[in-house]
Amino acid sequence: MDVIEAILKRLDEYGFKLNPRKCKLFQTEIKWCGRVINKDGVGHDPERIQALQKIPPPSTAAELQQFVCATNWMREGLVDYARVVKPLQERLDESLRGTKRSKRAAAGIRISLSHSELASFEAVKELLSNSAMLTYPDPSKQLCLLSDASDSGWGLIVSQVGDWKPDKPIQEQQH
């Protein structure tokens, strides 16, 4: 209770007001902005993933924009997202060239996805079904930052090793 009291006091100091009907205390898991947060880490809301997977191929630039923006919000848990979504992003950029890039402008632009764009659309939906939960750092484990880059992109993974063996190369460690 001391922690809750300290939080409420701090909120009051900064002029924040809480609506008791909207407050949920002592929760072990919460959904916030399409994310599920619990003791294990932060993942994507399965209901949101399911809704995105049910979306049919877009027929307007606005529908494509909505899909790309919604999945982009989840990209930190989607392995190789930038490469997989690239054909859709390029199509969106091409469709919106010369416009204000607003949803209203995009709504009037009809599109038909090519085979490669349709494959990209389905591949992004497949990535959603394999989205990774981001776990919290464990101070007792060795932290590893693995990066790679090429002419077409870059990427990185932050991982932890529980039983670090200094004589073993990093790729042979148990992450």
LINDA-V842922 format. One record per residue. N is the residue number from 1. RES is the residue in three letters. NEAR is the number of other ideal C-beta (glycine too) atoms within 8 Angstrom. Layout:
<<N:RES:NEAR> <N:RES:NEAR>>
This chain:
<<1:MET:4> <2:ASP:5> <3:VAL:6> <4:ILE:8> <5:GLU:8> <6:ALA:8> <7:ILE:8> <8:LEU:9> <9:LYS:8> <10:ARG:8> <11:LEU:9> <12:ASP:8> <13:GLU:6> <14:TYR:6> <15:GLY:5> <16:PHE:6> <17:LYS:4> <18:LEU:8> <19:ASN:6> <20:PRO:5> <21:ARG:4> <22:LYS:5> <23:CYS:7> <24:LYS:5> <25:LEU:5> <26:PHE:4> <27:GLN:6> <28:THR:5> <29:GLU:7> <30:ILE:8> <31:LYS:8> <32:TRP:6> <33:CYS:3> <34:GLY:9> <35:ARG:10> <36:VAL:11> <37:ILE:9> <38:ASN:8> <39:LYS:3> <40:ASP:6> <41:GLY:9> <42:VAL:7> <43:GLY:11> <44:HIS:12> <45:ASP:10> <46:PRO:7> <47:GLU:6> <48:ARG:10> <49:ILE:13> <50:GLN:8> <51:ALA:8> <52:LEU:12> <53:GLN:9> <54:LYS:6> <55:ILE:9> <56:PRO:4> <57:PRO:6> <58:PRO:14> <59:SER:7> <60:THR:12> <61:ALA:13> <62:ALA:11> <63:GLU:10> <64:LEU:15> <65:GLN:12> <66:GLN:10> <67:PHE:14> <68:VAL:12> <69:CYS:8> <70:ALA:9> <71:THR:15> <72:ASN:9> <73:TRP:7> <74:MET:14> <75:ARG:9> <76:GLU:5> <77:GLY:10> <78:LEU:15> <79:VAL:6> <80:ASP:8> <81:TYR:12> <82:ALA:9> <83:ARG:8> <84:VAL:11> <85:VAL:13> <86:LYS:9> <87:PRO:11> <88:LEU:14> <89:GLN:9> <90:GLU:8> <91:ARG:13> <92:LEU:12> <93:ASP:8> <94:GLU:7> <95:SER:11> <96:LEU:13> <97:ARG:6> <98:GLY:3> <99:THR:9> <100:LYS:4> <101:ARG:6> <102:SER:7> <103:LYS:8> <104:ARG:6> <105:ALA:11> <106:ALA:16> <107:ALA:9> <108:GLY:7> <109:ILE:12> <110:ARG:6> <111:ILE:11> <112:SER:5> <113:LEU:9> <114:SER:8> <115:HIS:5> <116:SER:7> <117:GLU:11> <118:LEU:10> <119:ALA:9> <120:SER:13> <121:PHE:13> <122:GLU:8> <123:ALA:9> <124:VAL:15> <125:LYS:11> <126:GLU:8> <127:LEU:14> <128:LEU:14> <129:SER:8> <130:ASN:8> <131:SER:12> <132:ALA:8> <133:MET:9> <134:LEU:8> <135:THR:6> <136:TYR:5> <137:PRO:7> <138:ASP:7> <139:PRO:4> <140:SER:4> <141:LYS:10> <142:GLN:7> <143:LEU:8> <144:CYS:11> <145:LEU:7> <146:LEU:9> <147:SER:8> <148:ASP:7> <149:ALA:6> <150:SER:6> <151:ASP:2> <152:SER:4> <153:GLY:7> <154:TRP:7> <155:GLY:9> <156:LEU:8> <157:ILE:7> <158:VAL:8> <159:SER:8> <160:GLN:11> <161:VAL:11> <162:GLY:9> <163:ASP:5> <164:TRP:8> <165:LYS:6> <166:PRO:4> <167:ASP:3> <168:LYS:7> <169:PRO:5> <170:ILE:7> <171:GLN:4> <172:GLU:5> <173:GLN:11> <174:GLN:5> <175:HIS:6>>
